[in-house]
Amino acid sequence: MFHPTHKITPQMPEAGGELSELALDVYRKSASLGARLHPTTRKALVEFLQLTNSYYSNLIEGHYTHPVDIERAINDDFAAEPAVRNRQMEARVHIEVQKIIEAKSEAGEIRVCTSDFICLIHRLFYERLPKELCHTGRSCRKCLTLNIKYET
């Protein structure tokens, strides 16, 4: 089925708009909830959600990676089969980037409701992904103006 690109292109909220404020409110409340968890529980939950986010992100892109394979990749245990190994590498990079973003967010170094944030995620992801796996020709205009390359 064909979908015009304008119907599937992500929309960025206007700076200071109502949607931006709602997103920040959810972010603040989730941070408050996380602060109430025991550190061991919080660490386990964060690791579980990183794996879950990677799993669904890859699935959305049509790259099915079994959660056990993602866990193996996190522990440097890659499959011998090239297709499975490639999906494991992609999933592992997703998790690495999530960790970087979380650290930058906790340090107050980023604003998540900006196009610069999206470009940062893309740059961090494609810098870490093995060159042979960089197969997309898509990029957003903002990233192009920042000279972020998606293909090798």
N, C-alpha and C positions, 0 to 999 in steps of 0.2 A: 504494500500500500504506500502511495506517495504522500508525503506531508510537506507542504511548502516550508522552507527554512524559517520564515518569520514566525511560524507557529511553534517551533521547537527551540528557538534561540532563547537562551536564558535572559531574563530581564533583570537589570540592575536597578535597585531602588534609588530614588533621588536622594542626594545628601540632605539629611534633616527631615525627610519625608516621614509620613505616618508609618509606612512599612519598615523603614529603617529603625524607627523608635521601638516598634513592636519586636523586631529581631533582637535589638540590644536588650530589651526587657527579658526576653526568653534567655538570652545569653547570661545576663546577670543572675537571674533566678536559678539557672542550672549551676552556675558557679557557687552560689550560696548553698545549694543542696549538696554539692560535692564537698564543700568545706565541713559539712556536718558528719561525713562518713569517717570511720576509722581508717587510718592510712593504709593498712593492709587490704581492707575492703575496697577502698578507692583505687589502689593500684591494680587489683584484680579486675575491677569493673572497667577501668580505662583500657587495660590490655584486651579484655573481651570486646569492648566496643571498637577498638582499633581494628581488630580482626574482622568484626562484623561489618564495619564501614568498608573495609577493603573488599570483602566478599561481595557485598551488594554493588559497590561501585564497578567492580569488574563484571558482575553479572549484567548490569545495565548496559555495559559496552559489548555484551555478547561473549564475554570471556569467562566461562564457568571454571572456577577454581574451588575445589572442595576445601572446606575449612581445615581439614587435617593436613592437606597439602600446604595451606598457608602457614599453619603452625610449624610444619617441617621447614619451610623456607626461612622462617624467623630464626630457626635453630641451625641454619646452614646445611640442611639436609634436603638437597634438591633431587628431583626425580631424574632417572636416566633418559626417559622419553623426552625429546626436545620440546614438543608442544606443551606438555605438562610443566616442564622446567621453565619455559618462557612465561607461562601464566603465573608460576610461583614467583619468578623474579619481579613481574609487574606488581603482584600483590605485596611483596616485601617492600618495594619502593613506595607504594601507597602508604604503608605503615610508617616507613622512615620519614616521609614528608609530614604525615600527621603528627609525629613526635616533634619535629622541628617547629611546625605551626603552633602546637600547644605550648612549647617552651617560649616562643616569641610572644604569644598571646599572654601568657602568665607574666612575662617581663614588661608587658605594655608596649611592645615594639610594633604592633600592627593594629590596623583597624579592619575588622572583618567585612564591613558593609561598603567596600570600595572595589572599583575595578582593578586598582593596584594589587589588592589582596588576591584576586583571581589570577592575575599575571604572576604573582609571586608563587602561587601554588603550581602553576604550569611550569615556570622556570625550575623550581626545585625538583619537580617530578622528572622533567626531561633531562636535566643535568645528571640525574642518578640512574636513569633507565639505560641499560646497555644499548649501544648505538644500533645494533641489529634489530632491536625491538621498536625503534622509533619509526613507526609506519604511518603516521598521520600527516596529512597535508593541511589539516584544519588549524586555524588560529584566529584569535579575536583581533580586531583592529587595534585595540590599545596595546596588546602584546607585540603586534607588528611594529608599531611606532617606537616601542622600546627595544626593537631589534632582537626579540626573543625568537629563536629559530626552533621549529618543531621537528624538522627533518634533518637528517645528516647527509 
